[in-house]
Amino acid sequence: MSVPVARKFPETPDVLMLPCPPLTRIKEGTTKLSGVVEVVTDNYYEYHKCSDKNDLWIEWYKAQKEIFDSVK
Amino acid sequence: MMWMMHLLPESFLIFIIHALLVVGLIGMVIGFVGSKIPFVGTYATIIKIASILLFCIGVYWKGGYSVEADWRQRVAELEEKVKDAEEKSRQTNVVIETKYRDRVKTITETRERVVEKIKEREKVINAKCELDPSVISILNEAAKKP
């Protein structure tokens, strides 16, 4: 028989709940390579943030699962 | 009958069970020993039956209460574990948030450094390269979410 104790789903950190923004587009009419490189850098920046967020989601899940499984 | 135990407060439940046992025991003693006493002797049989009945109910409830108490203890232990787990979960969230902020700080610093380098070498970068307008539309097409 199981013990009737209610358990809440763990709260997720607010920072992980933010969706990844769309990639920045290059302004039409740009002819300079430096302008393109800047936009590419911005997109790399957003990618790295998004990638870290994904890594932390995995870390959060593993940690929360371990905590959840420890209660028996 | 046993379901009633869920509704009663613990102290009251213990009091009732002990009262039944004590009254039952006293009643049995009076019923068996006091049968020779003139007034008590008249009701001895009724007292015996009633007190045996009360004692049996007391014993039955005592057994039920032991099981109930065991369950209550297990629930209390589990509630304590759940409380600890919730606290650990909150701490984990704090760690994750701190990690995220630290990483974003590092990424932002790297980006600023790179943007600074681009600005420094802007003339060199642009000197030997002029982009065809199709490059922009091709790159933007790649950036567009399919």
Backbone of each chain as ProteinMPNN parsed JSONL, in Angstrom:
{"seq_chain_A": "MSVPVARKFPETPDVLMLPCPPLTRIKEGTTKLSGVVEVVTDNYYEYHKCSDKNDLWIEWYKAQKEIFDSVK", "coords_chain_A": {"N_chain_A": [[0.835, -1.206, 0.0], [0.445, 2.263, -0.744], [1.635, 5.323, 0.73], [-0.496, 8.002, 1.467], [0.578, 10.815, 0.429], [0.746, 14.014, -0.804], [2.574, 15.249, -3.601], [4.346, 17.965, -4.956], [4.949, 19.175, -8.272], [8.254, 20.018, -9.127], [9.283, 23.466, -8.981], [10.323, 25.426, -11.759], [13.351, 27.15, -12.671], [13.056, 30.622, -13.406], [14.665, 31.725, -15.422], [15.177, 29.654, -17.147], [12.829, 29.307, -18.404], [12.501, 31.119, -20.372], [12.02, 31.625, -23.808], [14.167, 30.841, -26.65], [15.434, 33.518, -28.562], [14.588, 34.549, -31.99], [16.954, 34.222, -34.735], [19.116, 36.962, -35.546], [18.635, 39.069, -38.358], [20.446, 40.138, -41.258], [20.745, 43.528, -42.215], [19.013, 44.612, -45.061], [20.715, 45.656, -47.964], [23.166, 45.933, -46.88], [26.59, 46.174, -47.454], [29.015, 45.89, -46.455], [31.47, 43.739, -45.106], [32.091, 43.718, -42.409], [29.703, 44.431, -41.169], [28.154, 42.185, -41.603], [29.623, 40.297, -40.213], [29.32, 41.232, -37.63], [26.594, 40.773, -37.168], [26.61, 38.015, -37.377], [28.177, 37.439, -35.158], [26.451, 38.332, -33.141], [24.459, 36.443, -33.443], [25.846, 34.118, -32.795], [26.276, 34.668, -30.135], [23.65, 34.603, -29.12], [23.114, 31.95, -29.68], [24.945, 30.591, -28.014], [23.977, 31.333, -25.525], [21.492, 30.126, -25.599], [22.212, 27.47, -25.916], [23.537, 26.981, -23.515], [21.393, 27.269, -21.845], [19.916, 25.063, -22.557], [21.684, 23.018, -21.764], [21.584, 23.481, -19.035], [18.936, 22.907, -18.518], [18.978, 20.146, -18.828], [20.694, 19.472, -16.751], [19.177, 20.437, -14.621], [16.944, 18.75, -14.795], [18.09, 16.211, -14.275], [19.05, 16.593, -11.662], [16.671, 17.175, -10.289], [15.267, 14.822, -10.682], [16.803, 13.007, -9.314], [16.443, 13.969, -6.728], [13.693, 13.604, -6.499], [13.487, 10.796, -6.741], [14.768, 10.053, -4.44], [12.993, 10.23, -2.377], [11.184, 7.988, -0.71]], "CA_chain_A": [[0.0, 0.0, 0.0], [1.23, 3.491, -0.793], [1.268, 6.32, 1.738], [-1.138, 9.119, 0.758], [1.211, 12.126, 0.636], [0.753, 14.745, -2.082], [3.868, 15.836, -3.963], [4.202, 19.002, -5.99], [5.953, 19.172, -9.334], [9.215, 21.081, -8.749], [9.265, 24.748, -9.705], [11.479, 25.57, -12.657], [13.911, 28.502, -12.588], [12.466, 31.537, -14.412], [15.592, 31.959, -16.551], [15.096, 28.532, -18.099], [11.521, 29.328, -19.06], [12.5, 32.095, -21.463], [12.317, 30.967, -25.091], [15.313, 31.376, -27.395], [14.956, 34.492, -29.566], [14.956, 34.185, -33.366], [18.26, 34.739, -35.16], [19.107, 38.326, -36.094], [18.852, 39.115, -39.817], [21.32, 41.224, -41.726], [19.945, 44.584, -42.852], [19.076, 44.626, -46.536], [21.53, 46.754, -48.484], [24.503, 45.91, -46.263], [27.609, 45.744, -48.42], [30.278, 45.718, -45.731], [31.642, 42.436, -44.438], [32.082, 43.921, -40.954], [28.295, 44.423, -40.752], [27.721, 40.782, -41.612], [30.334, 39.608, -39.119], [28.699, 41.668, -36.365], [25.319, 40.039, -37.011], [26.984, 36.607, -37.114], [28.623, 37.416, -33.749], [25.227, 38.423, -32.319], [23.761, 35.153, -33.489], [26.652, 33.172, -31.994], [26.007, 35.039, -28.738], [22.33, 34.06, -28.762], [23.2, 30.488, -29.709], [25.639, 30.129, -26.804], [23.051, 31.494, -24.384], [20.453, 29.11, -25.754], [22.859, 26.175, -25.7], [23.751, 26.852, -22.063], [20.077, 27.077, -21.239], [19.583, 23.66, -22.812], [22.536, 22.212, -20.861], [21.098, 23.635, -17.657], [17.676, 22.154, -18.428], [19.361, 18.735, -18.629], [21.241, 19.406, -15.386], [18.028, 20.631, -13.717], [16.129, 17.533, -14.833], [18.808, 15.122, -13.586], [19.078, 16.898, -10.222], [15.313, 17.052, -9.734], [14.889, 13.399, -10.72], [17.532, 12.371, -8.189], [15.745, 14.388, -5.493], [12.369, 12.951, -6.504], [13.662, 9.356, -6.5], [15.298, 9.81, -3.092], [11.869, 10.187, -1.425], [10.44, 6.717, -0.822]], "C_chain_A": [[0.862, 1.244, 0.0], [0.709, 4.485, 0.249], [0.677, 7.538, 1.028], [-0.527, 10.481, 1.094], [1.314, 12.819, -0.727], [2.124, 15.357, -2.348], [3.663, 16.821, -5.101], [5.291, 18.843, -7.046], [6.943, 20.3, -9.03], [9.097, 22.331, -9.624], [10.485, 24.819, -10.611], [12.027, 26.991, -12.534], [13.366, 29.379, -13.73], [13.354, 31.692, -15.642], [15.52, 30.845, -17.602], [13.781, 28.538, -18.884], [11.455, 30.322, -20.222], [12.822, 31.4, -22.788], [13.523, 31.597, -25.782], [14.799, 32.358, -28.457], [15.308, 34.041, -30.984], [16.293, 34.804, -33.746], [18.121, 36.135, -35.773], [19.383, 38.264, -37.598], [19.77, 40.278, -40.153], [20.448, 42.249, -42.462], [20.125, 44.519, -44.359], [19.897, 45.834, -46.986], [22.907, 46.83, -47.864], [25.514, 45.407, -47.299], [28.939, 45.467, -47.728], [30.316, 44.382, -44.991], [31.577, 42.577, -42.912], [30.646, 43.9, -40.404], [27.758, 43.012, -40.65], [28.337, 40.043, -40.408], [29.727, 39.973, -37.761], [27.396, 40.911, -36.102], [25.596, 38.563, -36.697], [27.423, 36.464, -35.646], [27.417, 37.468, -32.806], [24.508, 37.084, -32.271], [24.512, 34.062, -32.729], [26.366, 33.39, -30.51], [24.669, 34.437, -28.286], [22.364, 32.533, -28.731], [23.838, 29.972, -28.41], [24.738, 30.243, -25.569], [22.002, 30.375, -24.4], [21.0, 27.707, -25.464], [23.086, 25.928, -24.209], [22.436, 26.596, -21.336], [19.652, 25.607, -21.387], [20.388, 22.729, -21.889], [22.018, 22.27, -19.431], [19.735, 22.969, -17.456], [17.989, 20.683, -18.133], [19.866, 18.543, -17.194], [20.104, 19.511, -14.36], [17.198, 19.345, -13.638], [16.794, 16.41, -14.037], [18.797, 15.34, -12.078], [17.705, 16.69, -9.589], [14.859, 15.597, -9.694], [15.539, 12.668, -9.543], [16.845, 12.706, -6.861], [14.401, 13.657, -5.388], [12.498, 11.475, -6.136], [14.15, 9.048, -5.08], [14.183, 9.735, -2.045], [11.068, 8.907, -1.661], [9.851, 6.354, 0.518]], "O_chain_A": [[1.897, 1.286, 0.666], [-0.471, 4.494, 0.599], [1.28, 8.055, 0.087], [-1.048, 11.212, 1.936], [1.891, 12.281, -1.671], [2.757, 15.91, -1.449], [2.931, 16.569, -6.057], [6.41, 18.428, -6.745], [6.528, 21.415, -8.712], [8.847, 22.256, -10.827], [11.557, 24.324, -10.26], [11.265, 27.933, -12.318], [13.237, 28.927, -14.867], [12.86, 31.779, -16.766], [15.77, 31.072, -18.786], [13.649, 27.856, -19.9], [10.473, 30.358, -20.962], [13.803, 30.661, -22.872], [13.857, 32.754, -25.525], [13.839, 32.059, -29.166], [16.224, 33.239, -31.166], [16.717, 35.794, -33.15], [17.128, 36.44, -36.433], [20.246, 37.513, -38.054], [19.851, 41.265, -39.422], [19.545, 41.894, -43.22], [21.24, 44.387, -44.864], [19.763, 46.919, -46.421], [23.727, 47.665, -48.247], [25.322, 44.366, -47.928], [29.86, 44.897, -48.314], [29.35, 43.963, -44.353], [31.083, 41.691, -42.213], [30.409, 43.408, -39.301], [27.007, 42.681, -39.733], [27.67, 39.286, -39.703], [29.633, 39.136, -36.864], [27.126, 40.47, -34.985], [24.918, 37.947, -35.873], [27.078, 35.487, -34.981], [27.362, 36.75, -31.808], [24.021, 36.648, -31.228], [23.904, 33.195, -32.101], [26.232, 32.442, -29.737], [24.574, 33.841, -27.213], [21.735, 31.901, -27.882], [23.334, 29.036, -27.79], [24.737, 29.376, -24.696], [21.679, 29.774, -23.376], [20.331, 26.877, -24.848], [22.863, 24.827, -23.705], [22.363, 25.835, -20.371], [19.106, 25.004, -20.464], [19.848, 21.784, -21.314], [22.007, 21.272, -18.711], [19.417, 22.521, -16.355], [17.342, 20.058, -17.292], [19.508, 17.578, -16.519], [20.071, 18.779, -13.37], [16.803, 18.912, -12.555], [16.148, 15.743, -13.229], [18.567, 14.408, -11.307], [17.582, 16.111, -8.509], [14.148, 15.189, -8.775], [14.92, 11.838, -8.878], [16.688, 11.849, -5.991], [14.029, 13.162, -4.324], [11.726, 10.958, -5.328], [13.975, 7.937, -4.58], [14.405, 9.23, -0.945], [10.373, 8.763, -2.667], [9.19, 5.323, 0.643]]}, "seq_chain_B": "MMWMMHLLPESFLIFIIHALLVVGLIGMVIGFVGSKIPFVGTYATIIKIASILLFCIGVYWKGGYSVEADWRQRVAELEEKVKDAEEKSRQTNVVIETKYRDRVKTITETRERVVEKIKEREKVINAKCELDPSVISILNEAAKKP", "coords_chain_B": {"N_chain_B": [[-16.337, 0.634, 11.426], [-13.688, 1.144, 12.029], [-12.94, 3.161, 10.301], [-13.659, 5.468, 11.506], [-11.565, 6.249, 13.042], [-9.922, 7.798, 11.498], [-11.097, 10.218, 11.579], [-11.031, 11.178, 14.134], [-9.283, 13.12, 16.642], [-5.905, 12.389, 17.703], [-5.251, 12.322, 20.515], [-7.744, 12.227, 21.709], [-8.687, 9.854, 20.718], [-6.934, 7.979, 21.883], [-7.624, 8.37, 24.528], [-10.296, 7.479, 24.521], [-9.988, 4.749, 23.822], [-8.394, 3.764, 25.945], [-10.111, 4.329, 28.023], [-12.249, 2.61, 27.451], [-10.965, 0.129, 27.78], [-10.185, 0.243, 30.49], [-12.658, 0.691, 31.824], [-13.981, -1.591, 30.963], [-12.369, -3.589, 32.132], [-12.61, -2.971, 34.896], [-15.35, -3.283, 35.115], [-15.574, -6.034, 34.555], [-14.209, -7.123, 36.742], [-15.838, -6.222, 38.817], [-18.202, -7.482, 38.02], [-17.554, -10.243, 38.227], [-16.353, -10.601, 40.787], [-17.992, -9.111, 42.448], [-20.413, -10.409, 42.473], [-21.452, -11.58, 44.655], [-22.19, -9.599, 46.294], [-25.041, -8.031, 47.609], [-26.69, -5.894, 46.161], [-25.223, -5.418, 43.777], [-25.011, -7.986, 42.846], [-27.495, -8.566, 41.707], [-27.397, -7.337, 39.231], [-25.213, -8.524, 38.117], [-24.758, -10.308, 35.918], [-25.524, -8.76, 33.702], [-23.688, -6.664, 33.972], [-21.303, -8.099, 33.654], [-21.531, -9.034, 30.971], [-21.769, -6.585, 29.598], [-19.363, -5.337, 30.324], [-17.441, -7.125, 29.325], [-17.992, -6.901, 26.651], [-17.383, -4.163, 26.241], [-14.657, -4.253, 26.87], [-13.717, -5.944, 24.87], [-14.273, -4.405, 22.59], [-12.573, -2.318, 23.164], [-10.056, -3.634, 23.031], [-10.092, -4.38, 20.359], [-10.166, -1.891, 19.09], [-7.786, -0.915, 20.052], [-5.927, -2.499, 18.724], [-6.549, -1.736, 16.102], [-5.915, 0.935, 16.292], [-3.157, 0.818, 16.642], [-2.275, 0.005, 14.132], [-3.231, 2.159, 12.692], [-1.745, 4.201, 13.905], [0.775, 3.47, 13.102], [0.587, 3.897, 10.368], [0.103, 6.658, 10.373], [2.514, 7.53, 11.371], [4.229, 6.761, 9.332], [3.255, 8.367, 7.283], [3.849, 10.866, 8.366], [6.645, 10.719, 8.4], [7.169, 10.509, 5.677], [6.114, 12.923, 4.793], [7.897, 14.641, 5.949], [10.215, 13.94, 4.555], [9.425, 14.705, 1.996], [9.215, 17.434, 2.379], [11.902, 18.071, 2.873], [12.916, 17.355, 0.387], [11.68, 19.231, -1.235], [12.905, 21.525, -0.346], [15.545, 20.982, -1.091], [15.152, 20.943, -3.817], [14.497, 23.61, -4.301], [16.945, 24.775, -3.629], [18.536, 23.675, -5.613], [17.463, 24.974, -7.835], [18.303, 27.568, -7.311], [21.07, 27.261, -7.581], [21.216, 26.549, -10.291], [20.192, 28.87, -11.5], [22.14, 30.709, -10.738], [24.375, 29.625, -12.036], [23.543, 29.957, -14.685], [23.422, 32.773, -14.909], [26.116, 33.402, -14.479], [27.296, 32.174, -16.7], [26.065, 33.538, -18.809], [27.106, 36.037, -18.347], [29.833, 35.598, -18.905], [29.621, 34.887, -21.625], [28.561, 37.247, -22.678], [30.64, 39.021, -22.157], [32.608, 37.943, -23.834], [31.398, 38.345, -26.314], [31.311, 41.151, -26.387], [34.037, 41.684, -26.47], [34.721, 40.551, -28.929], [33.157, 42.085, -30.701], [34.353, 44.536, -30.296], [36.869, 44.004, -31.375], [36.14, 43.661, -34.049], [35.309, 46.234, -34.666], [37.694, 47.579, -34.342], [39.217, 46.558, -36.429], [37.762, 47.16, -38.622], [38.166, 48.647, -41.005], [40.197, 47.178, -42.251], [38.959, 44.723, -42.559], [36.871, 45.361, -44.307], [38.222, 46.317, -46.493], [39.196, 44.65, -48.615], [36.957, 43.436, -49.493], [33.847, 43.414, -50.953], [30.45, 43.009, -50.596], [28.149, 41.037, -52.428], [24.717, 41.778, -53.041], [23.152, 39.451, -52.974], [24.294, 37.796, -51.112], [23.432, 38.662, -48.615], [20.651, 38.117, -48.687], [20.784, 35.358, -48.951], [22.068, 34.561, -46.587], [20.214, 35.525, -44.738], [18.083, 33.933, -45.348], [19.022, 31.54, -44.427], [19.044, 32.127, -41.742], [16.416, 32.333, -41.146], [13.695, 30.801, -39.478], [12.745, 27.57, -40.281]], "CA_chain_B": [[-16.005, 1.314, 12.695], [-12.281, 1.579, 12.05], [-12.778, 4.397, 9.52], [-13.881, 6.605, 12.405], [-10.267, 6.64, 13.605], [-9.337, 8.842, 10.654], [-11.772, 11.492, 11.843], [-10.837, 11.624, 15.512], [-7.919, 13.557, 17.005], [-5.15, 11.287, 18.301], [-5.342, 12.297, 21.98], [-9.104, 11.815, 22.044], [-8.758, 8.442, 20.354], [-6.222, 7.225, 22.934], [-8.454, 8.468, 25.735], [-11.478, 6.602, 24.343], [-9.545, 3.338, 23.85], [-7.986, 3.429, 27.311], [-11.325, 4.362, 28.857], [-12.979, 1.358, 27.185], [-10.228, -0.975, 28.4], [-10.242, 0.369, 31.958], [-14.059, 0.474, 32.243], [-14.245, -3.011, 30.718], [-11.673, -4.376, 33.164], [-13.26, -2.715, 36.192], [-16.677, -3.917, 35.03], [-15.411, -7.493, 34.668], [-13.858, -7.423, 38.146], [-17.075, -6.047, 39.611], [-19.153, -8.525, 37.609], [-17.174, -11.578, 38.73], [-16.09, -10.585, 42.236], [-19.091, -8.502, 43.193], [-21.688, -11.125, 42.291], [-21.962, -11.996, 45.978], [-22.701, -8.411, 46.987], [-26.497, -8.056, 47.364], [-27.242, -5.042, 45.093], [-24.456, -5.652, 42.537], [-25.311, -9.354, 42.425], [-28.701, -8.569, 40.867], [-27.043, -6.924, 37.861], [-23.878, -9.091, 37.816], [-24.694, -10.87, 34.552], [-25.552, -7.64, 32.74], [-22.397, -5.957, 34.101], [-20.286, -8.973, 33.042], [-21.681, -9.008, 29.489], [-21.466, -5.224, 29.108], [-17.938, -5.023, 30.5], [-16.68, -7.958, 28.366], [-18.225, -6.27, 25.341], [-16.588, -2.925, 26.211], [-13.237, -4.631, 26.851], [-13.42, -6.48, 23.52], [-14.239, -3.25, 21.668], [-11.324, -1.604, 23.494], [-8.918, -4.388, 22.487], [-10.188, -4.288, 18.892], [-9.772, -0.517, 18.729], [-6.347, -0.76, 20.375], [-5.218, -3.099, 17.581], [-6.769, -0.853, 14.945], [-5.181, 2.185, 16.504], [-1.719, 0.542, 16.427], [-2.084, 0.038, 12.669], [-3.468, 3.558, 12.309], [-0.598, 4.991, 14.384], [1.901, 3.118, 12.23], [0.369, 4.631, 9.103], [0.28, 8.098, 10.62], [3.959, 7.755, 11.525], [4.818, 6.653, 7.989], [2.851, 9.573, 6.555], [4.627, 11.987, 8.926], [8.034, 10.56, 7.921], [7.2, 10.818, 4.235], [5.885, 14.373, 4.657], [9.181, 15.285, 6.307], [11.121, 13.7, 3.42], [8.948, 15.545, 0.88], [9.582, 18.812, 2.752], [13.358, 18.169, 2.627], [13.119, 17.289, -1.066], [11.253, 20.531, -1.796], [13.959, 22.49, -0.004], [16.679, 20.65, -1.971], [14.731, 21.356, -5.167], [14.636, 25.081, -4.346], [18.393, 25.064, -3.636], [19.008, 23.321, -6.964], [17.053, 26.067, -8.725], [19.181, 28.721, -7.045], [22.367, 26.915, -8.182], [21.034, 26.605, -11.756], [20.049, 30.29, -11.878], [23.461, 31.337, -10.568], [25.215, 29.124, -13.135], [23.091, 30.596, -15.937], [23.843, 34.186, -14.888], [27.583, 33.419, -14.645], [27.616, 31.805, -18.084], [25.634, 34.654, -19.673], [28.092, 37.118, -18.111], [31.037, 35.23, -19.669], [29.284, 34.948, -23.063], [28.406, 38.671, -23.021], [31.997, 39.604, -22.172], [33.262, 37.447, -25.057], [30.774, 39.033, -27.445], [31.782, 42.553, -26.384], [35.446, 41.664, -26.886], [34.745, 40.264, -30.377], [32.594, 43.271, -31.38], [35.419, 45.555, -30.196], [37.894, 43.621, -32.361], [35.578, 43.933, -35.391], [35.347, 47.69, -34.852], [39.114, 47.965, -34.478], [39.741, 46.132, -37.74], [36.686, 47.371, -39.6], [38.708, 49.085, -42.298], [40.941, 46.052, -42.849], [37.964, 43.692, -42.943], [36.085, 45.813, -45.465], [39.095, 46.812, -47.564], [39.329, 43.786, -49.793], [35.752, 42.635, -49.731], [32.539, 44.074, -51.082], [29.493, 41.899, -50.696], [27.071, 41.061, -53.418], [23.44, 41.79, -52.291], [22.582, 38.103, -52.836], [24.868, 37.187, -49.899], [22.562, 39.027, -47.481], [19.388, 37.36, -48.748], [21.076, 33.926, -48.716], [22.328, 34.39, -45.147], [18.938, 35.736, -44.027], [17.261, 32.744, -45.585], [19.542, 30.523, -43.503], [18.699, 32.537, -40.367], [14.955, 32.225, -40.97], [13.276, 29.506, -38.913], [11.928, 26.867, -41.291]], "C_chain_B": [[-14.604, 1.915, 12.657], [-12.065, 2.891, 11.29], [-12.946, 5.632, 10.381], [-12.568, 7.146, 12.968], [-9.614, 7.757, 12.806], [-9.875, 10.223, 11.018], [-11.468, 12.057, 13.227], [-9.407, 12.094, 15.774], [-7.224, 12.463, 17.815], [-5.338, 11.18, 19.815], [-6.726, 11.792, 22.426], [-9.286, 10.312, 21.801], [-8.112, 7.565, 21.432], [-7.058, 7.2, 24.21], [-9.631, 7.493, 25.663], [-11.072, 5.126, 24.481], [-9.188, 2.915, 25.269], [-9.192, 3.399, 28.256], [-12.127, 3.065, 28.694], [-12.318, 0.179, 27.887], [-10.362, -0.951, 29.922], [-11.651, 0.08, 32.465], [-14.428, -1.009, 32.079], [-13.627, -3.889, 31.803], [-12.347, -4.225, 34.53], [-14.625, -3.418, 36.232], [-16.588, -5.424, 35.188], [-15.094, -7.899, 36.104], [-15.101, -7.328, 39.014], [-18.067, -7.169, 39.305], [-18.823, -9.882, 38.19], [-17.024, -11.619, 40.245], [-17.321, -10.139, 43.008], [-20.416, -9.22, 43.067], [-22.307, -11.558, 43.625], [-22.5, -10.81, 46.772], [-24.194, -8.273, 46.615], [-26.971, -7.213, 46.186], [-26.59, -5.311, 43.742], [-24.805, -7.02, 41.955], [-26.517, -9.455, 41.504], [-28.352, -8.287, 39.408], [-25.722, -7.549, 37.373], [-23.759, -9.588, 36.384], [-24.64, -9.764, 33.509], [-24.209, -6.905, 32.759], [-21.295, -6.76, 33.428], [-20.335, -8.859, 31.528], [-21.261, -7.646, 28.937], [-19.974, -4.936, 29.194], [-17.063, -5.863, 29.564], [-16.784, -7.355, 26.968], [-17.363, -5.007, 25.191], [-15.096, -3.239, 26.104], [-12.828, -5.134, 25.465], [-13.339, -5.347, 22.491], [-12.937, -2.472, 21.881], [-10.103, -2.277, 22.892], [-8.884, -4.262, 20.96], [-9.712, -2.91, 18.405], [-8.283, -0.272, 18.979], [-5.504, -1.298, 19.214], [-5.32, -2.221, 16.347], [-5.971, 0.421, 15.057], [-3.687, 1.994, 16.25], [-1.391, 0.609, 14.933], [-2.199, 1.48, 12.174], [-2.259, 4.432, 12.68], [0.622, 4.743, 13.509], [1.804, 3.876, 10.905], [0.619, 6.116, 9.265], [1.769, 8.437, 10.727], [4.648, 7.738, 10.156], [4.496, 7.884, 7.143], [3.687, 10.769, 7.029], [6.074, 11.942, 8.426], [8.153, 10.966, 6.455], [7.001, 12.315, 3.991], [7.164, 15.145, 4.95], [10.178, 15.143, 5.153], [10.741, 14.584, 2.232], [9.342, 17.001, 1.119], [11.073, 19.048, 2.467], [13.641, 18.211, 1.128], [12.746, 18.613, -1.723], [12.302, 21.598, -1.531], [15.182, 22.27, -0.904], [16.393, 21.13, -3.395], [14.895, 22.861, -5.329], [16.109, 25.471, -4.423], [18.986, 24.774, -5.009], [18.677, 24.437, -7.951], [17.946, 27.293, -8.549], [20.541, 28.492, -7.706], [22.297, 27.069, -9.699], [20.964, 28.061, -12.219], [21.387, 31.011, -11.792], [24.386, 30.92, -11.711], [24.861, 29.833, -14.426], [23.575, 32.043, -15.999], [25.351, 34.293, -15.114], [27.96, 33.151, -16.103], [27.241, 32.934, -19.042], [26.628, 35.814, -19.546], [29.348, 36.851, -18.949], [30.787, 35.375, -21.172], [29.196, 36.407, -23.511], [29.771, 39.352, -23.097], [32.737, 39.208, -23.45], [32.718, 38.192, -26.28], [31.28, 40.477, -27.539], [33.215, 42.652, -26.881], [35.547, 41.475, -28.411], [34.251, 41.477, -31.169], [33.632, 44.395, -31.394], [36.505, 45.29, -31.239], [37.416, 43.935, -33.774], [35.662, 45.434, -35.679], [36.769, 48.178, -35.085], [39.625, 47.687, -35.888], [38.728, 46.325, -38.876], [37.225, 47.708, -40.993], [39.417, 47.945, -43.02], [39.967, 44.993, -43.372], [37.243, 44.08, -44.228], [36.934, 46.164, -46.699], [39.057, 45.947, -48.826], [38.051, 43.017, -50.136], [34.507, 43.501, -49.833], [31.511, 42.982, -51.374], [28.465, 42.112, -51.794], [25.752, 41.024, -52.635], [22.837, 40.395, -52.096], [23.102, 37.392, -51.575], [23.945, 37.425, -48.711], [21.282, 38.19, -47.508], [19.619, 35.877, -48.495], [21.283, 33.665, -47.218], [21.034, 34.543, -44.333], [17.997, 34.554, -44.198], [17.685, 31.618, -44.631], [19.143, 30.824, -42.059], [17.21, 32.371, -40.07], [14.575, 30.83, -40.467], [12.384, 28.78, -39.918], [10.542, 26.473, -40.725]], "O_chain_B": [[-14.353, 3.009, 13.161], [-11.134, 3.641, 11.584], [-12.45, 6.708, 10.047], [-12.459, 8.319, 13.322], [-8.855, 8.562, 13.346], [-9.223, 11.245, 10.804], [-11.625, 13.253, 13.47], [-8.449, 11.557, 15.219], [-7.877, 11.702, 18.528], [-5.556, 10.089, 20.342], [-6.849, 11.035, 23.39], [-9.943, 9.611, 22.57], [-8.67, 6.545, 21.838], [-7.187, 6.172, 24.876], [-9.92, 6.778, 26.623], [-11.737, 4.355, 25.174], [-9.612, 1.861, 25.744], [-9.279, 2.565, 29.157], [-12.617, 2.498, 29.671], [-12.984, -0.656, 28.5], [-10.615, -1.975, 30.556], [-11.829, -0.68, 33.416], [-15.091, -1.598, 32.932], [-14.265, -4.804, 32.322], [-12.617, -5.206, 35.222], [-14.999, -4.046, 37.222], [-17.416, -6.032, 35.866], [-15.631, -8.88, 36.619], [-15.389, -8.208, 39.825], [-18.69, -7.729, 40.207], [-19.726, -10.608, 38.606], [-17.501, -12.542, 40.905], [-17.658, -10.688, 44.057], [-21.443, -8.703, 43.507], [-23.498, -11.856, 43.716], [-23.176, -10.982, 47.786], [-24.557, -8.387, 45.444], [-27.602, -7.754, 45.278], [-27.259, -5.419, 42.715], [-24.883, -7.193, 40.739], [-26.567, -10.318, 40.627], [-28.905, -8.885, 38.485], [-25.185, -7.147, 36.341], [-22.765, -9.317, 35.712], [-23.843, -9.803, 32.571], [-23.66, -6.564, 31.71], [-20.454, -6.203, 32.723], [-19.317, -8.62, 30.878], [-20.515, -7.551, 27.962], [-19.385, -4.37, 28.273], [-16.053, -5.371, 29.061], [-15.812, -7.305, 26.214], [-16.707, -4.803, 24.169], [-14.363, -2.589, 25.358], [-11.758, -4.805, 24.954], [-12.454, -5.332, 21.635], [-12.291, -2.032, 20.93], [-9.229, -1.622, 22.323], [-7.831, -4.069, 20.353], [-8.958, -2.799, 17.438], [-7.615, 0.457, 18.246], [-4.532, -0.681, 18.779], [-4.338, -1.987, 15.641], [-5.424, 0.929, 14.078], [-3.024, 2.882, 15.714], [-0.381, 1.182, 14.525], [-1.399, 1.954, 11.367], [-1.812, 5.273, 11.9], [1.395, 5.653, 13.211], [2.787, 4.416, 10.397], [1.252, 6.754, 8.424], [2.225, 9.475, 10.247], [5.512, 8.562, 9.859], [5.337, 8.38, 6.393], [4.165, 11.57, 6.227], [6.657, 12.969, 8.076], [9.087, 11.657, 6.048], [7.627, 12.901, 3.108], [7.476, 16.147, 4.306], [10.891, 16.087, 4.813], [11.604, 15.138, 1.551], [9.746, 17.709, 0.197], [11.458, 20.072, 1.903], [14.477, 18.981, 0.656], [13.414, 19.062, -2.654], [12.56, 22.46, -2.371], [15.776, 23.221, -1.412], [17.272, 21.652, -4.08], [15.37, 23.335, -6.361], [16.486, 26.371, -5.174], [19.827, 25.523, -5.507], [19.498, 24.801, -8.792], [18.297, 27.966, -9.518], [21.103, 29.402, -8.315], [23.194, 27.641, -10.318], [21.596, 28.439, -13.206], [21.727, 31.82, -12.656], [25.091, 31.751, -12.284], [25.739, 30.259, -15.176], [24.083, 32.485, -17.029], [25.812, 35.166, -15.849], [28.83, 33.817, -16.664], [27.99, 33.253, -19.965], [26.942, 36.484, -20.53], [29.863, 37.749, -19.615], [31.622, 35.91, -21.902], [29.686, 36.767, -24.581], [30.023, 40.158, -23.993], [33.408, 40.033, -24.07], [33.472, 38.61, -27.158], [31.629, 40.96, -28.616], [33.57, 43.575, -27.614], [36.336, 42.136, -29.086], [34.845, 41.851, -32.18], [33.769, 45.113, -32.384], [36.995, 46.209, -31.896], [38.189, 44.418, -34.602], [36.033, 45.851, -36.776], [37.019, 49.062, -35.904], [40.37, 48.481, -36.462], [38.842, 45.721, -39.942], [36.806, 47.143, -42.003], [39.265, 47.763, -44.228], [40.13, 44.45, -44.465], [37.03, 43.254, -45.115], [36.412, 46.288, -47.807], [38.908, 46.446, -49.941], [38.057, 42.089, -50.945], [34.166, 44.231, -48.903], [31.684, 42.155, -52.27], [27.992, 43.223, -52.037], [25.668, 40.299, -51.643], [22.086, 40.181, -51.144], [22.441, 36.504, -51.037], [23.7, 36.526, -47.906], [20.877, 37.626, -46.492], [18.775, 35.205, -47.902], [20.76, 32.702, -46.657], [20.79, 33.804, -43.379], [17.219, 34.223, -43.304], [16.862, 30.864, -44.11], [18.932, 29.914, -41.257], [16.795, 32.281, -38.914], [15.067, 29.818, -40.966], [11.372, 29.328, -40.355], [9.731, 25.878, -41.435]]}, "name": "protein", "num_of_chains": 2, "seq": "MSVPVARKFPETPDVLMLPCPPLTRIKEGTTKLSGVVEVVTDNYYEYHKCSDKNDLWIEWYKAQKEIFDSVKMMWMMHLLPESFLIFIIHALLVVGLIGMVIGFVGSKIPFVGTYATIIKIASILLFCIGVYWKGGYSVEADWRQRVAELEEKVKDAEEKSRQTNVVIETKYRDRVKTITETRERVVEKIKEREKVINAKCELDPSVISILNEAAKKP"}
